[in-house]
């Protein structure tokens, strides 16, 4: 699997919801929607979809647009060949290559485990500070 896909999975997709959002935009490149609308489309929690959208915007795969005098944020696929190529490589790896799909799932699980360990460490640190 291409190193760019691995980096994207670990740094930006980071979980199944991030992967779902990325793959949704690859299969629906004309989408322009709010986090709430996207959450309904992919049947996921709005807060988790919003986090995934923000991560994908950070790496310039998605663009963020402010609407309604700043009351709404809408997301759309970035108009760059790099973003499109990355999502196409991701889709091909995940949908068409069983070994790559297994590796993507393994990377997501490793990322999740690392995040949990990090949260446990920060929770323990907070508890220690409270007890001091």
N, C-alpha and C positions, 0 to 999 in steps of 0.2 A: 504494500500500500504506500502511496505517495506520502512523503514526510509532511507536506502541507496539510493533508487531510488529518494526519495524526495530531499536528499542532492545533488545527482548528477544533478538533474534538476535545482535546484536553484544555485548551485555553478559552474557547468561546462557547461551544455547544454545551459542554460540561455535564449534561444529564440528558435523559430521554426527551424531556420537554424541549430543550435547546435543539436537539436533533430533529424532533418533529417540526419545530418552527422553521428550521433551515430547509428541510425537505419540502415543507408546504410551499415556501416561496420559490423553490426550484420548480415545482409542478404547477404553480400558479403565479408566474412572474409579473402579471399585471395587477396583482393585489395591492390595494391601498386601503388600510383599515386601522382601527384603534386596537389597543390590547384586548378590550372587551370583545370586540367583533372577532378577532383572531382566536381568542380563547373559545368562543362558541363554535367556530369552524372546526377546530381541532379537538374539541371536547376536553379541555384542560383548564386548570385553575388560572384565573386572571392574574393573580400576583406572580405566579411562577412564569406565565407567558410574558408578562411585562419584564421580568428579570432577563429572560432569554432574549427578548427583543432588544433590550438595552445592551446586552453583551454583543449581539450581532451588529448593532449599530456602531459599537466601539471599534470593531475590526473592519468597518466600512463595507460590510455585506448588505446592510440595510441603511436607508436614509430615514431621518425623522423629520416630520413636518408638523408645525404648530398650526392649529385651526381653532376657530371660534374665539378669537382674541386670546389665545393661549390656554383655553379651557380643555382642549383636546390635543393629544399627540397621535399622529397617524404614522404608520410605517409602510415603507415600500422598498422593493428590491433596488439596490444601488445601480445606477446606470453606468456600470463599468464592466469591461470584459473580464477583469480579474475576479470580480465577485461572481459573475455568472459561471466562469470556468471552474471556480472552486466548488460552487454548489453542484455543478454537473458532475465533477469528479466524485464528490461526496455521494451523490445519488447513485452513480454507477457502481461505486464500491459497495454501498449498502444494499442496493436492490439486486445487483447482477452477479456479485462475487461472494459466495458463501463464506469463504475464509476471511475475506476483508470484513464482512458483516460481523463475524465472530470477534475479530480483532477490535472493531469499533465498540461492540458491546463490552468487551473486556476493558478497553480504555475508559469507557464511561463508568464502569464499576470501580476501577482503580481511582478515578477522579473523585467519585462519590465517597469512597472509603477514606481518601486523603482529606476531604472536606470535613467528614465526620470526626476524624482524629484531631483536626485543627480546631473544630468547635469544642470538642471535649477538653482539649488543652486550654482554650480560652475560658471555658466554663470553670475549670479547676482553678485557673489563675484568678478569676473574678471571685470565686468562693474564698480563696485564700486572702484576697484583699479585704473582703467583707469581714472575715474573722479576725483581722488584725486590729 
